[in-house]
């Protein structure tokens, strides 16, 4: 996939644990872990909005498009 998820980077910058983010966002730790590890196939805009609000960041801080090597 050419989209990289930087949720772990943002959590580290904010000195926040996944459990705390889970409580703030209202999503299970397991689902956030899937997202954090780059295994998620989709994310709801409402979830992304809550994550950005909780981490005080922009969607582009979490989702990064990487060019594929051909």
N, C-alpha and C positions, 0 to 999 in steps of 0.2 A: 504494500500500500504506500502511496506517496504522501500520505498525511501522517505526521508524527504528533503524538500527544505528549505535551510537556507538563502534565498535571503534577508529576513527582517533583519537578523543578520548582513549580510555583508553591507547592506545599512546603518545600525546604526553605524557600525565600521568606515565607510567612511564618516559619517555625510552627507549622500546624500539622497535626496528625490526621490520618485518614478518618479515624473515628470521630474526631471533632468536626471535620468537614461533613461527614455523613449526617451528623446531628443537625448541623446548620442548613444543609441542603434538603434533607428529608429523603435521601436515597440510601439504600443499604450499603454497608462497607463493601460487601461482595461486588455489587454493581460498580461502585467507584473503583475498586481494585481492578476489575476487568478493563475499565476505561484507562486507568493509570498505566496498566501493563500493555496497552496498545492492542488489546484483543477485541475491543468493541467494534461493531460494524456500523453503529449509528448512535447519535445522541439527540435527545429532544432539545429544542431551543429553550424551553422552560427550565430544563436541568442545567444547560450551559449558562443561562442567565443567572440562576441561583449560585452556581459555582463561581462565576465572575464576581457577583455581588459579595459573596463570602470571602473570596481571596483578594478583593479590591484590585481586579485586573481586567483586561480586555480579552475577548475570545481569541485574538491573535497571539496572546501570551500563552495560551493553552494548545491551540491547534496551529500547526505549522505545515505548510505545503512544501514538500521536498521534490526536486526534479528527479525523475528516474534516469538512471544511466542506461543508454540503449546499446 
